[in-house]
């Protein structure tokens, strides 16, 4: 076991994936790692614990982007463009993080966004996440590919989650998924639109090569021994003939949004919007909100970080619908910058998955606590006493021309 662990760490240290995420990944000595979730100082310590526990193939699924991981890196690096403007002698004895989206009130703007197959990281998977978001009154979006059914997740959480929908290529199947989520009480339907025709996950495949386990013991595999997606084994596809079903639909158009709106009373939010043009079309076609996202750098290798797309999308919506975001959030200061650029709420994925893999429910709660604490300190330092007071005026664009106060690429127009 120890020899396999050393081999894994050696491989990860040499991997380009490692450089894409954090220079010191895996550098923390085993005896210096937190033994319980409460001891973690930042999300990266939880990442280091998770790295030691999660097998290589599953770690690659969680950590990788597409192609050369350029967009994955860009998501993180984009936050360096902005600085928080310090303010002094402001009464910050009371700082309020509570957030309201679609009339749903949460303790903070930070939520847990959808990741499929969470039982690959921890036996309790989505159930542990639901318990954590209940304990912290945080927003949660479950995945179509969740390891547990929506009814069980909602029962554990007490308050219904939002439901993420993969559109599939069979509308009747899509309708069944939507109606099931609606019947379970989900108030918001989050439609993923950024992966219409597959993706090239090189780093995941590279890490899978280093996994000595036999994939066919747990998964169906193709002729090359690579895992195959089996929709029939996923909780939300119970009772559905999924033998010839694809999760996504390359021929999808804006008419699909209108059909969804006619089908459900849930709010319909489009996840994967990255341009002002698409943001305006989302409004015109009846979307109730959008999520600026590039699937965590896992859809197309655009090289454009989520935060770089956020101002464009905010301009495209013109304040008519809420704009939410995900991608690259690792610190509370990242959350602050996204809110300052117009986000109504911010989702994390990999960080809470690290907490889940490391310590289950306690780890997810610790991630939320760390990010909320860091956000609170950023608000105190900038004189923002509520989420509403986090505006563009509280950050500085490093690419801004100081003589005119206009962003070099029009960020402040």
C-alpha positions as CSV (number, residue, x, y, z in Angstrom):
1,X,0.0,0.0,0.0
2,X,2.7,2.5,1.0
3,X,4.7,1.6,-2.2
4,X,1.6,2.3,-4.3
5,X,1.0,5.6,-2.6
6,X,4.6,6.7,-3.2
7,X,4.2,5.7,-6.9
8,X,1.0,7.7,-7.2
9,X,2.5,10.8,-5.6
10,X,5.6,10.5,-7.9
11,X,3.4,10.3,-10.9
12,X,1.2,13.2,-9.9
13,X,4.3,15.4,-9.2
14,X,5.5,14.8,-12.7
15,X,2.1,15.3,-14.3
16,X,1.2,18.4,-16.3
17,X,-2.1,18.2,-14.4
18,X,-0.3,18.9,-11.2
19,X,1.1,22.2,-12.6
20,X,-2.3,23.1,-13.9
21,X,-3.8,23.1,-10.4
22,X,-1.4,24.1,-7.7
23,X,2.4,24.2,-7.7
24,X,2.7,22.6,-4.2
25,X,0.1,19.9,-4.8
26,X,1.3,16.7,-2.9
27,X,4.2,18.6,-1.3
28,X,2.7,18.5,2.2
29,X,4.2,15.7,4.2
30,X,1.8,13.1,5.4
31,X,2.4,13.9,9.1
32,X,1.6,17.5,8.5
33,X,-1.8,17.0,6.9
34,X,-5.0,17.6,8.8
35,X,-6.2,14.6,10.6
36,X,-9.8,15.9,10.9
37,X,-11.7,18.4,8.8
38,X,-11.7,21.1,11.4
39,X,-7.9,21.3,11.3
40,X,-7.7,22.2,7.6
41,X,-6.5,25.8,7.1
42,X,-7.5,26.1,3.4
43,X,-9.1,24.1,0.7
44,X,-5.7,23.0,-0.6
45,X,-5.0,21.0,2.5
46,X,-8.2,19.1,1.9
47,X,-7.1,18.6,-1.7
48,X,-3.8,17.1,-0.5
49,X,-5.7,14.7,1.8
50,X,-8.1,13.7,-0.9
51,X,-5.2,13.2,-3.4
52,X,-3.8,10.5,-1.1
53,X,-7.1,8.7,-0.7
54,X,-8.7,8.8,-4.2
55,X,-7.5,6.2,-6.8
56,X,-5.7,7.7,-9.9
57,X,-8.5,7.1,-12.4
58,X,-11.1,8.8,-10.1
59,X,-8.7,11.6,-9.3
60,X,-8.2,12.2,-13.0
61,X,-12.0,12.3,-13.5
62,X,-12.2,15.0,-10.8
63,X,-9.1,17.1,-11.5
64,X,-8.7,17.2,-15.3
65,X,-9.7,19.7,-17.9
66,X,-9.7,19.1,-21.7
67,X,-6.9,19.0,-24.2
68,X,-3.9,20.6,-22.5
69,X,-5.8,21.9,-19.5
70,X,-5.3,25.5,-20.7
71,X,-8.8,26.6,-19.9
72,X,-8.6,24.8,-16.5
73,X,-5.6,27.0,-15.7
74,X,-7.2,30.1,-17.1
75,X,-10.2,29.7,-14.7
76,X,-7.9,30.0,-11.8
77,X,-5.5,32.6,-13.2
78,X,-8.2,35.0,-14.3
79,X,-8.8,36.0,-10.7
80,X,-5.3,37.5,-10.6
81,X,-6.5,40.3,-13.0
82,X,-8.5,41.9,-10.2
83,X,-7.5,43.4,-6.9
84,X,-9.8,44.2,-4.0
85,X,-9.8,47.9,-3.0
86,X,-9.2,48.3,0.7
87,X,-11.3,50.7,2.7
88,X,-10.7,52.0,6.3
89,X,-12.8,53.5,9.1
90,X,-16.0,51.8,8.0
91,X,-18.2,50.3,10.7
92,X,-17.9,46.6,9.9
93,X,-19.0,45.3,13.3
94,X,-21.8,43.5,11.5
95,X,-21.2,41.8,8.1
96,X,-24.1,40.0,6.4
97,X,-23.5,37.2,3.9
98,X,-27.1,36.1,3.4
99,X,-28.1,35.9,-0.2
100,X,-31.4,35.6,-2.0
101,X,-31.8,34.0,-5.5
102,X,-35.2,33.3,-7.0
103,X,-36.7,34.0,-3.6
104,X,-34.6,31.3,-2.0
105,X,-32.6,32.5,0.9
106,X,-29.2,31.1,1.8
107,X,-26.6,31.8,4.5
108,X,-24.1,33.0,1.9
109,X,-23.7,33.3,-1.9
110,X,-21.4,30.2,-1.9
111,X,-23.0,26.9,-3.0
112,X,-22.1,23.4,-4.0
113,X,-22.6,22.9,-7.8
114,X,-23.3,19.6,-9.6
115,X,-20.7,16.8,-9.8
116,X,-21.7,13.4,-11.0
117,X,-20.6,10.0,-9.6
118,X,-19.6,11.4,-6.2
119,X,-19.6,7.9,-4.7
120,X,-16.3,7.5,-6.6
121,X,-14.9,9.9,-4.0
122,X,-16.8,8.8,-0.9
123,X,-19.4,6.1,-0.1
124,X,-22.0,8.7,1.0
125,X,-21.5,10.9,-2.0
126,X,-24.4,13.3,-2.6
127,X,-26.0,12.4,0.7
128,X,-23.0,13.7,2.6
129,X,-23.1,16.9,0.5
130,X,-26.9,17.3,1.2
131,X,-26.3,17.0,4.9
132,X,-23.5,19.5,4.7
133,X,-25.5,22.1,2.8
134,X,-28.4,21.6,5.2
135,X,-26.1,22.2,8.1
136,X,-24.7,25.4,6.5
137,X,-27.9,26.5,4.8
138,X,-26.0,26.6,1.5
139,X,-27.4,26.3,-2.1
140,X,-26.9,22.9,-3.7
141,X,-27.4,21.7,-7.3
142,X,-27.5,18.0,-7.7
143,X,-26.3,16.3,-10.9
144,X,-28.4,14.2,-13.4
145,X,-25.5,11.7,-12.8
146,X,-25.9,11.7,-9.0
147,X,-25.2,8.5,-7.2
148,X,-28.5,8.8,-5.3
149,X,-32.1,9.7,-6.5
150,X,-33.4,13.2,-6.0
151,X,-36.1,12.1,-3.6
152,X,-33.6,10.6,-1.2
153,X,-31.3,13.7,-1.5
154,X,-34.2,16.0,-0.8
155,X,-35.4,14.0,2.2
156,X,-31.9,14.1,3.8
157,X,-31.5,17.8,3.1
158,X,-35.0,18.8,4.2
159,X,-35.2,21.6,1.6
160,X,-35.2,20.5,-2.1
161,X,-32.0,20.9,-4.1
162,X,-31.8,22.5,-7.5
163,X,-31.7,19.9,-10.3
164,X,-29.1,19.9,-13.0
165,X,-30.3,18.5,-16.3
166,X,-28.4,16.9,-19.1
167,X,-30.6,17.4,-22.1
168,X,-30.3,13.8,-23.6
169,X,-31.0,13.1,-27.2
170,X,-34.5,11.7,-26.5
171,X,-37.0,14.3,-25.5
172,X,-39.4,11.9,-23.8
173,X,-36.6,10.8,-21.5
174,X,-35.8,14.4,-20.8
175,X,-39.4,15.1,-19.9
176,X,-39.4,12.2,-17.5
177,X,-36.3,13.6,-15.7
178,X,-37.8,17.0,-15.5
179,X,-41.1,15.8,-14.2
180,X,-39.4,13.7,-11.6
181,X,-37.4,16.6,-10.3
182,X,-40.5,18.8,-10.3
183,X,-42.5,16.2,-8.4
184,X,-39.7,16.0,-5.8
185,X,-40.1,19.7,-5.2
186,X,-37.0,21.1,-6.9
187,X,-37.5,24.8,-7.4
188,X,-34.9,25.4,-10.1
189,X,-33.9,23.4,-13.2
190,X,-30.3,24.0,-14.2
191,X,-29.8,23.0,-17.9
192,X,-26.2,22.2,-18.9
193,X,-25.6,23.5,-22.5
194,X,-21.8,23.6,-22.8
195,X,-21.1,19.9,-23.7
196,X,-23.2,19.3,-26.9
197,X,-20.9,16.7,-28.5
198,X,-18.3,15.2,-26.1
199,X,-14.9,16.4,-25.0
200,X,-11.2,15.4,-25.1
201,X,-10.1,14.7,-21.5
202,X,-6.4,13.9,-22.0
203,X,-5.3,14.3,-18.4
204,X,-8.0,12.0,-17.1
205,X,-7.0,9.3,-19.6
206,X,-3.4,9.7,-18.7
207,X,-4.1,9.2,-15.0
208,X,-6.3,6.2,-15.8
209,X,-3.3,4.5,-17.4
210,X,-1.6,4.6,-14.1
211,X,-4.4,3.0,-12.2
212,X,-3.5,-0.6,-11.5
213,X,-7.1,-1.6,-10.7
214,X,-9.2,-3.6,-13.2
215,X,-11.9,-1.2,-14.4
216,X,-14.2,-3.9,-15.5
217,X,-14.6,-5.0,-11.9
218,X,-16.8,-1.9,-11.4
219,X,-17.6,-0.5,-14.8
220,X,-18.4,-1.5,-18.3
221,X,-15.3,-1.0,-20.6
222,X,-14.8,-0.6,-24.3
223,X,-12.4,-2.6,-26.5
224,X,-9.5,-0.6,-25.2
225,X,-10.3,-1.2,-21.5
226,X,-11.6,2.4,-21.0
227,X,-14.6,2.9,-18.8
228,X,-18.0,3.3,-20.6
229,X,-20.8,5.4,-19.3
230,X,-23.7,3.2,-18.1
231,X,-26.7,5.4,-17.7
232,X,-28.9,2.5,-16.5
233,X,-26.8,2.3,-13.3
234,X,-27.4,5.9,-12.4
235,X,-30.1,6.6,-9.8
236,X,-32.1,9.1,-11.9
237,X,-32.5,6.7,-14.8
238,X,-34.3,4.0,-12.9
239,X,-37.2,2.7,-14.9
240,X,-35.9,4.3,-18.1
241,X,-34.7,2.4,-21.1
242,X,-31.2,4.0,-21.5
243,X,-29.6,1.5,-23.8
244,X,-29.4,3.8,-26.8
245,X,-29.5,7.1,-24.9
246,X,-26.9,9.9,-25.1
247,X,-26.7,12.5,-22.3
248,X,-26.3,15.4,-24.7
249,X,-27.8,16.5,-28.0
250,X,-25.6,18.1,-30.7
251,X,-28.7,19.4,-32.6
252,X,-30.0,21.4,-29.6
253,X,-31.2,24.9,-30.3
254,X,-33.0,27.8,-28.4
255,X,-36.3,26.2,-29.2
256,X,-35.5,23.6,-26.5
257,X,-35.6,26.3,-23.8
258,X,-39.1,27.3,-24.9
259,X,-40.2,23.6,-24.8
260,X,-38.8,23.3,-21.2
261,X,-40.5,26.4,-20.1
262,X,-43.8,25.0,-21.4
263,X,-43.2,21.7,-19.6
264,X,-42.4,22.8,-16.1
265,X,-43.1,25.4,-13.4
266,X,-39.5,25.2,-12.1
267,X,-37.2,28.2,-12.8
268,X,-35.1,27.4,-15.9
269,X,-31.4,28.4,-15.6
270,X,-28.9,27.8,-18.5
271,X,-25.5,26.6,-17.3
272,X,-22.6,27.2,-19.7
273,X,-23.3,30.7,-21.0
274,X,-20.1,32.6,-21.8
275,X,-21.0,35.5,-24.2
276,X,-23.1,38.6,-24.2
277,X,-24.9,37.4,-27.4
278,X,-26.0,34.1,-25.8
279,X,-26.9,35.9,-22.5
280,X,-29.3,38.2,-24.4
281,X,-30.7,35.2,-26.3
282,X,-31.2,33.4,-23.0
283,X,-33.4,36.3,-21.8
284,X,-35.2,36.5,-25.1
285,X,-36.1,32.8,-25.0
286,X,-37.5,32.9,-21.5
287,X,-34.6,31.6,-19.3
288,X,-35.0,32.7,-15.7
289,X,-31.3,32.9,-15.1
290,X,-27.9,31.9,-16.4
291,X,-24.7,30.4,-15.0
292,X,-21.4,31.6,-16.5
293,X,-19.4,28.4,-16.7
294,X,-17.0,26.5,-19.0
295,X,-17.7,23.2,-17.1
296,X,-14.7,23.8,-14.9
297,X,-12.4,23.9,-18.0
298,X,-13.9,20.6,-19.2
299,X,-16.0,21.6,-22.2
300,X,-14.0,23.3,-24.9
301,X,-10.4,24.4,-24.8
302,X,-11.2,28.1,-25.3
303,X,-8.4,29.4,-23.1
304,X,-10.8,31.9,-21.6
305,X,-11.4,31.8,-17.9
306,X,-14.9,32.0,-16.4
307,X,-14.2,35.4,-14.8
308,X,-13.2,36.9,-18.1
309,X,-16.6,36.0,-19.6
310,X,-18.6,37.2,-16.6
311,X,-18.7,41.0,-17.5
312,X,-19.8,40.2,-21.0
313,X,-22.7,38.0,-19.8
314,X,-23.7,40.5,-17.2
315,X,-23.9,43.1,-20.0
316,X,-25.9,40.8,-22.2
317,X,-28.5,40.2,-19.5
318,X,-28.7,43.9,-18.7
319,X,-29.9,43.1,-15.2
320,X,-33.1,41.3,-16.4
321,X,-32.2,37.9,-14.9
322,X,-29.8,36.7,-12.2
323,X,-26.3,35.7,-13.3
324,X,-24.5,32.9,-11.4
325,X,-21.0,31.6,-11.9
326,X,-18.7,28.6,-11.3
327,X,-15.2,27.7,-12.3
328,X,-11.8,28.3,-10.6
329,X,-13.1,29.4,-7.2
330,X,-10.5,28.5,-4.6
331,X,-10.6,31.4,-2.1
332,X,-13.2,33.7,-0.5
333,X,-11.5,36.5,-2.3
334,X,-12.3,34.8,-5.6
335,X,-16.0,34.8,-4.5
336,X,-15.7,38.5,-3.7
337,X,-14.3,39.3,-7.2
338,X,-17.1,37.3,-8.9
339,X,-19.8,39.1,-6.9
340,X,-18.2,42.5,-7.6
341,X,-18.4,41.7,-11.4
342,X,-22.1,41.0,-11.2
343,X,-22.6,37.5,-10.0
344,X,-25.6,36.8,-7.8
345,X,-24.2,33.6,-6.4
346,X,-21.1,31.5,-6.8
347,X,-20.7,27.7,-7.0
348,X,-17.8,25.5,-6.2
349,X,-17.2,22.0,-7.4
350,X,-13.7,20.6,-6.9
351,X,-13.1,22.2,-3.5
352,X,-16.2,20.6,-1.9
353,X,-15.3,17.3,-3.7
354,X,-11.9,17.4,-2.0
355,X,-13.6,17.9,1.3
356,X,-16.0,15.1,0.6
357,X,-13.2,12.7,-0.4
358,X,-11.1,13.6,2.6
359,X,-13.6,13.7,5.4
360,X,-17.1,13.1,4.1
361,X,-19.8,15.5,5.3
362,X,-17.4,17.2,7.8
363,X,-15.0,18.0,4.9
364,X,-17.8,19.6,2.8
365,X,-18.8,21.7,5.8
366,X,-15.2,22.7,6.3
367,X,-14.9,23.9,2.7
368,X,-17.9,26.1,3.1
369,X,-16.7,27.4,6.4
370,X,-13.3,28.3,5.0
371,X,-14.6,30.0,1.9
372,X,-17.2,31.9,3.9
373,X,-14.6,33.0,6.5
374,X,-12.3,34.2,3.7
375,X,-15.2,36.1,2.0
376,X,-16.1,37.7,5.3
377,X,-12.5,38.9,5.9
378,X,-12.4,40.3,2.3
379,X,-15.7,42.2,3.0
380,X,-14.4,43.6,6.3
381,X,-11.2,44.8,4.6
382,X,-13.1,46.5,1.8
383,X,-15.8,48.0,3.9
384,X,-18.6,45.9,2.3
385,X,-21.1,45.2,5.1
386,X,-23.4,43.1,2.9
387,X,-23.3,41.1,-0.3
388,X,-25.2,44.0,-2.0
389,X,-22.4,46.4,-1.2
390,X,-19.9,44.3,-3.2
391,X,-19.8,46.2,-6.4
392,X,-17.5,47.0,-9.3
393,X,-16.4,50.1,-7.4
394,X,-14.8,47.8,-4.8
395,X,-12.3,46.1,-7.1
396,X,-9.5,47.3,-9.4
397,X,-8.9,45.9,-12.9
398,X,-5.1,45.5,-13.3
399,X,-5.6,45.9,-17.1
400,X,-7.4,49.2,-16.6
401,X,-5.9,52.4,-18.0
402,X,-5.4,54.5,-14.9
403,X,-5.6,57.7,-16.9
404,X,-9.2,57.1,-17.9
405,X,-10.5,54.5,-15.5
406,X,-11.6,52.4,-18.5
407,X,-10.8,48.7,-18.8
408,X,-8.2,48.0,-21.6
409,X,-10.7,45.5,-23.0
410,X,-13.8,47.4,-22.1
411,X,-14.5,45.7,-18.7
412,X,-15.9,48.9,-17.2
413,X,-18.0,50.2,-20.1
